[in-house]
Amino acid sequence: MNNRLINILIDFAFKQVFAGNGESSEFILKDFLNCILELKDDDKIKEIVQLNPFNEREYIKDKQSIMDIKIKTEKDEYIDIEVQINDVDNYKKRSLYYWSKLYGESLGKGDSYYELKKSIVINIVNFNIIEENDKYHNVFVIKEREENTLFLEDLEIHYIELEKFNVEKDINELNDLEEWIVFLKECNEKHDCEIIEKLSSRKEEIEMAVKIMNKLSADEIEYQKYLAREKYIMDEISKKKYAQYKMAQMKEQEENARKAEEEAKKALAEAEEKTLQAEAKRKVAEEKRKAEEEKRKVEEVKRKAEEAKRIAAEKKALQAEEELDNMKKTVALNLLDLLDDHTIAIQTGLSIEEVGQIRKGHKSQG
């Protein structure tokens, strides 16, 4: 085996093996399709017609050409096979678009829709695309959602995700499709010679595919074509990754700008809220001050009223005391001719001196 084995997942090599070597490629491709489509016995594909055979001149002129394999079977079914090592933009929609083109191409000019043929798209990808399950081979058709009844058999899309294939089996226990999957994963610069040899000994079609790959790898001209195609694909991957990086960078900048704007709005809102709170606090303090002032005024009025009341009471008390004193003196005056000073003092509550003063004044008047 050639130690410089090229990577079969580079579409140039894939198409050379499955469509670029005449009857050998046809023999290999029929088995490959029968394994993928799980066709048995009389249902197997027996005849195929290449609808886009490998054209080296066109390839040399256009390095960007899509290296898919498009065939028609003896049952008038159309099949398109694409191998992809890089997750291109929205690959699911891309494969559905390819199916729609293939389906449209099955209708000849002037034909009725009845003439549309079943169209199958097979996607062999070296990345994960179906996140809903861990199966490496998923098949999609059109079915009624609840009853699960097939609406029309014309649409069939396959996804073979090589990265999901991690079956730990002995080579001798692999089924036909698993053998092909192992071959696709192993047939590259880092190949395991023992595995390739075991697969070749078990399956004639894989043995023929290995021979074509060895021939391509050994032919310097073909090898340079392969390298050119590989470089183009790697460059496209780099461009895409760089574009994704720039897009992510731009989104990050936009996100940062959005966050900054939100933070500014939030800060402004908080500042306005604090201003409103401060204003409200000031108003509350002002109202409290006014209330305290009113309370103070009320207390002052109350104090003055109490003071006026006290003064009035004192005046009234003094007046009453004065009236009582005058009354005592009048009584004492009336008793001067009847009683002595000591007795009059006891009877009126006046002091003996006060009674003496009254008597003295009475005599001076008489």
Contacts in CASP RR format, 6 or more apart in sequence:
PFRMAT RR
TARGET T0000
AUTHOR 0000-0000-0000
METHOD contacts of the structure
MODEL  1
MNNRLINILIDFAFKQVFAGNGESSEFILKDFLNCILELKDDDKIKEIVQ
LNPFNEREYIKDKQSIMDIKIKTEKDEYIDIEVQINDVDNYKKRSLYYWS
KLYGESLGKGDSYYELKKSIVINIVNFNIIEENDKYHNVFVIKEREENTL
FLEDLEIHYIELEKFNVEKDINELNDLEEWIVFLKECNEKHDCEIIEKLS
SRKEEIEMAVKIMNKLSADEIEYQKYLAREKYIMDEISKKKYAQYKMAQM
KEQEENARKAEEEAKKALAEAEEKTLQAEAKRKVAEEKRKAEEEKRKVEE
VKRKAEEAKRIAAEKKALQAEEELDNMKKTVALNLLDLLDDHTIAIQTGL
SIEEVGQIRKGHKSQG
1 193 0 8 1.000
1 196 0 8 1.000
1 197 0 8 1.000
1 210 0 8 1.000
1 214 0 8 1.000
2 213 0 8 1.000
2 214 0 8 1.000
2 217 0 8 1.000
2 218 0 8 1.000
4 189 0 8 1.000
4 217 0 8 1.000
4 218 0 8 1.000
4 223 0 8 1.000
5 187 0 8 1.000
5 188 0 8 1.000
5 189 0 8 1.000
5 191 0 8 1.000
5 196 0 8 1.000
5 213 0 8 1.000
5 214 0 8 1.000
5 217 0 8 1.000
6 13 0 8 1.000
6 188 0 8 1.000
6 189 0 8 1.000
6 213 0 8 1.000
6 216 0 8 1.000
6 217 0 8 1.000
6 223 0 8 1.000
6 226 0 8 1.000
7 13 0 8 1.000
7 187 0 8 1.000
7 188 0 8 1.000
7 189 0 8 1.000
7 230 0 8 1.000
8 14 0 8 1.000
8 17 0 8 1.000
8 183 0 8 1.000
8 184 0 8 1.000
8 187 0 8 1.000
8 188 0 8 1.000
8 209 0 8 1.000
8 213 0 8 1.000
9 83 0 8 1.000
9 85 0 8 1.000
9 124 0 8 1.000
9 126 0 8 1.000
9 162 0 8 1.000
9 184 0 8 1.000
9 188 0 8 1.000
10 85 0 8 1.000
10 226 0 8 1.000
10 229 0 8 1.000
10 230 0 8 1.000
10 233 0 8 1.000
11 66 0 8 1.000
11 67 0 8 1.000
11 68 0 8 1.000
11 82 0 8 1.000
11 83 0 8 1.000
11 84 0 8 1.000
11 229 0 8 1.000
11 233 0 8 1.000
12 59 0 8 1.000
12 67 0 8 1.000
12 225 0 8 1.000
12 226 0 8 1.000
12 229 0 8 1.000
12 230 0 8 1.000
13 213 0 8 1.000
13 216 0 8 1.000
13 226 0 8 1.000
14 67 0 8 1.000
14 69 0 8 1.000
14 83 0 8 1.000
15 54 0 8 1.000
15 67 0 8 1.000
15 68 0 8 1.000
15 69 0 8 1.000
16 25 0 8 1.000
16 54 0 8 1.000
16 212 0 8 1.000
16 216 0 8 1.000
16 222 0 8 1.000
17 25 0 8 1.000
17 28 0 8 1.000
17 209 0 8 1.000
17 212 0 8 1.000
17 213 0 8 1.000
18 25 0 8 1.000
18 28 0 8 1.000
18 29 0 8 1.000
18 32 0 8 1.000
18 69 0 8 1.000
18 81 0 8 1.000
18 209 0 8 1.000
19 25 0 8 1.000
19 29 0 8 1.000
19 50 0 8 1.000
19 53 0 8 1.000
19 54 0 8 1.000
19 69 0 8 1.000
20 53 0 8 1.000
20 54 0 8 1.000
21 212 0 8 1.000
24 208 0 8 1.000
24 212 0 8 1.000
25 212 0 8 1.000
26 48 0 8 1.000
26 50 0 8 1.000
27 205 0 8 1.000
27 208 0 8 1.000
28 205 0 8 1.000
28 208 0 8 1.000
28 209 0 8 1.000
28 212 0 8 1.000
29 48 0 8 1.000
29 69 0 8 1.000
29 71 0 8 1.000
30 44 0 8 1.000
30 45 0 8 1.000
30 46 0 8 1.000
30 48 0 8 1.000
31 176 0 8 1.000
31 203 0 8 1.000
31 205 0 8 1.000
32 180 0 8 1.000
32 205 0 8 1.000
33 39 0 8 1.000
33 45 0 8 1.000
33 48 0 8 1.000
33 79 0 8 1.000
33 81 0 8 1.000
33 122 0 8 1.000
34 44 0 8 1.000
34 45 0 8 1.000
34 176 0 8 1.000
35 176 0 8 1.000
35 177 0 8 1.000
35 179 0 8 1.000
35 180 0 8 1.000
36 122 0 8 1.000
36 137 0 8 1.000
36 158 0 8 1.000
36 160 0 8 1.000
36 177 0 8 1.000
36 180 0 8 1.000
37 45 0 8 1.000
37 120 0 8 1.000
38 177 0 8 1.000
39 45 0 8 1.000
45 73 0 8 1.000
45 74 0 8 1.000
45 75 0 8 1.000
46 74 0 8 1.000
47 73 0 8 1.000
47 74 0 8 1.000
48 71 0 8 1.000
48 72 0 8 1.000
48 73 0 8 1.000
48 74 0 8 1.000
49 71 0 8 1.000
49 72 0 8 1.000
49 73 0 8 1.000
50 69 0 8 1.000
50 70 0 8 1.000
50 71 0 8 1.000
51 70 0 8 1.000
51 71 0 8 1.000
51 72 0 8 1.000
51 78 0 8 1.000
51 105 0 8 1.000
52 68 0 8 1.000
52 69 0 8 1.000
52 70 0 8 1.000
58 65 0 8 1.000
59 65 0 8 1.000
59 67 0 8 1.000
59 225 0 8 1.000
60 225 0 8 1.000
63 228 0 8 1.000
63 229 0 8 1.000
63 232 0 8 1.000
64 232 0 8 1.000
66 82 0 8 1.000
67 83 0 8 1.000
67 229 0 8 1.000
68 80 0 8 1.000
68 81 0 8 1.000
68 82 0 8 1.000
68 98 0 8 1.000
69 80 0 8 1.000
69 81 0 8 1.000
69 82 0 8 1.000
70 78 0 8 1.000
70 79 0 8 1.000
70 80 0 8 1.000
70 81 0 8 1.000
70 102 0 8 1.000
71 78 0 8 1.000
71 79 0 8 1.000
72 78 0 8 1.000
72 79 0 8 1.000
72 117 0 8 1.000
73 79 0 8 1.000
75 118 0 8 1.000
76 106 0 8 1.000
76 117 0 8 1.000
76 118 0 8 1.000
77 117 0 8 1.000
77 118 0 8 1.000
77 119 0 8 1.000
77 120 0 8 1.000
78 102 0 8 1.000
78 103 0 8 1.000
78 105 0 8 1.000
78 106 0 8 1.000
78 117 0 8 1.000
78 118 0 8 1.000
78 119 0 8 1.000
78 120 0 8 1.000
79 119 0 8 1.000
79 120 0 8 1.000
79 121 0 8 1.000
79 122 0 8 1.000
80 98 0 8 1.000
80 99 0 8 1.000
80 102 0 8 1.000
80 119 0 8 1.000
80 120 0 8 1.000
80 121 0 8 1.000
80 122 0 8 1.000
81 122 0 8 1.000
81 124 0 8 1.000
82 95 0 8 1.000
82 98 0 8 1.000
82 121 0 8 1.000
82 122 0 8 1.000
82 123 0 8 1.000
82 124 0 8 1.000
83 124 0 8 1.000
83 125 0 8 1.000
84 91 0 8 1.000
84 123 0 8 1.000
84 124 0 8 1.000
84 125 0 8 1.000
84 126 0 8 1.000
84 127 0 8 1.000
85 125 0 8 1.000
85 126 0 8 1.000
85 127 0 8 1.000
85 233 0 8 1.000
85 237 0 8 1.000
86 126 0 8 1.000
86 127 0 8 1.000
86 233 0 8 1.000
86 236 0 8 1.000
86 237 0 8 1.000
86 240 0 8 1.000
87 125 0 8 1.000
87 127 0 8 1.000
87 129 0 8 1.000
88 94 0 8 1.000
88 240 0 8 1.000
91 123 0 8 1.000
91 125 0 8 1.000
91 129 0 8 1.000
92 129 0 8 1.000
95 121 0 8 1.000
95 123 0 8 1.000
95 157 0 8 1.000
95 159 0 8 1.000
96 157 0 8 1.000
98 121 0 8 1.000
99 119 0 8 1.000
99 121 0 8 1.000
99 155 0 8 1.000
99 157 0 8 1.000
102 119 0 8 1.000
102 121 0 8 1.000
103 116 0 8 1.000
103 117 0 8 1.000
103 119 0 8 1.000
103 154 0 8 1.000
103 155 0 8 1.000
104 116 0 8 1.000
104 119 0 8 1.000
106 115 0 8 1.000
106 116 0 8 1.000
106 117 0 8 1.000
106 119 0 8 1.000
107 113 0 8 1.000
107 115 0 8 1.000
107 116 0 8 1.000
107 117 0 8 1.000
108 115 0 8 1.000
116 154 0 8 1.000
117 154 0 8 1.000
118 153 0 8 1.000
118 154 0 8 1.000
118 156 0 8 1.000
119 154 0 8 1.000
119 155 0 8 1.000
119 156 0 8 1.000
120 156 0 8 1.000
120 157 0 8 1.000
120 158 0 8 1.000
121 156 0 8 1.000
121 157 0 8 1.000
121 158 0 8 1.000
122 158 0 8 1.000
122 160 0 8 1.000
123 129 0 8 1.000
123 157 0 8 1.000
123 158 0 8 1.000
123 159 0 8 1.000
123 160 0 8 1.000
124 160 0 8 1.000
124 162 0 8 1.000
124 184 0 8 1.000
125 159 0 8 1.000
125 160 0 8 1.000
125 161 0 8 1.000
125 162 0 8 1.000
126 162 0 8 1.000
126 163 0 8 1.000
127 161 0 8 1.000
127 163 0 8 1.000
128 161 0 8 1.000
128 163 0 8 1.000
128 164 0 8 1.000
129 159 0 8 1.000
129 161 0 8 1.000
130 138 0 8 1.000
130 159 0 8 1.000
130 161 0 8 1.000
134 164 0 8 1.000
135 164 0 8 1.000
136 160 0 8 1.000
136 161 0 8 1.000
136 162 0 8 1.000
136 164 0 8 1.000
136 165 0 8 1.000
136 181 0 8 1.000
137 158 0 8 1.000
137 159 0 8 1.000
137 160 0 8 1.000
137 161 0 8 1.000
137 177 0 8 1.000
138 158 0 8 1.000
138 159 0 8 1.000
138 161 0 8 1.000
139 156 0 8 1.000
139 157 0 8 1.000
139 158 0 8 1.000
140 155 0 8 1.000
140 156 0 8 1.000
140 157 0 8 1.000
140 158 0 8 1.000
140 159 0 8 1.000
141 150 0 8 1.000
141 153 0 8 1.000
141 155 0 8 1.000
141 156 0 8 1.000
142 150 0 8 1.000
142 151 0 8 1.000
142 152 0 8 1.000
142 155 0 8 1.000
143 149 0 8 1.000
143 150 0 8 1.000
143 151 0 8 1.000
144 151 0 8 1.000
160 181 0 8 1.000
162 181 0 8 1.000
162 184 0 8 1.000
162 185 0 8 1.000
165 178 0 8 1.000
165 181 0 8 1.000
165 182 0 8 1.000
165 185 0 8 1.000
167 174 0 8 1.000
167 178 0 8 1.000
169 178 0 8 1.000
171 179 0 8 1.000
171 182 0 8 1.000
171 195 0 8 1.000
171 198 0 8 1.000
171 199 0 8 1.000
171 202 0 8 1.000
172 202 0 8 1.000
174 182 0 8 1.000
176 203 0 8 1.000
179 199 0 8 1.000
179 202 0 8 1.000
179 203 0 8 1.000
179 206 0 8 1.000
180 206 0 8 1.000
182 195 0 8 1.000
182 199 0 8 1.000
183 196 0 8 1.000
183 199 0 8 1.000
183 206 0 8 1.000
183 209 0 8 1.000
186 192 0 8 1.000
186 195 0 8 1.000
186 196 0 8 1.000
186 199 0 8 1.000
187 196 0 8 1.000
187 209 0 8 1.000
187 210 0 8 1.000
187 213 0 8 1.000
196 210 0 8 1.000
199 206 0 8 1.000
199 210 0 8 1.000
200 206 0 8 1.000
200 207 0 8 1.000
200 210 0 8 1.000
201 207 0 8 1.000
215 222 0 8 1.000
216 222 0 8 1.000
216 223 0 8 1.000
216 226 0 8 1.000
217 223 0 8 1.000
328 348 0 8 1.000
328 349 0 8 1.000
328 350 0 8 1.000
329 348 0 8 1.000
329 350 0 8 1.000
329 354 0 8 1.000
329 358 0 8 1.000
331 347 0 8 1.000
331 348 0 8 1.000
332 344 0 8 1.000
332 348 0 8 1.000
332 350 0 8 1.000
332 354 0 8 1.000
332 355 0 8 1.000
332 358 0 8 1.000
333 358 0 8 1.000
333 362 0 8 1.000
335 343 0 8 1.000
335 344 0 8 1.000
335 347 0 8 1.000
335 348 0 8 1.000
336 344 0 8 1.000
336 358 0 8 1.000
336 359 0 8 1.000
336 362 0 8 1.000
339 347 0 8 1.000
341 352 0 8 1.000
341 355 0 8 1.000
341 356 0 8 1.000
341 359 0 8 1.000
342 352 0 8 1.000
344 350 0 8 1.000
344 355 0 8 1.000
345 351 0 8 1.000
345 352 0 8 1.000
345 354 0 8 1.000
345 355 0 8 1.000
348 355 0 8 1.000
350 358 0 8 1.000
END
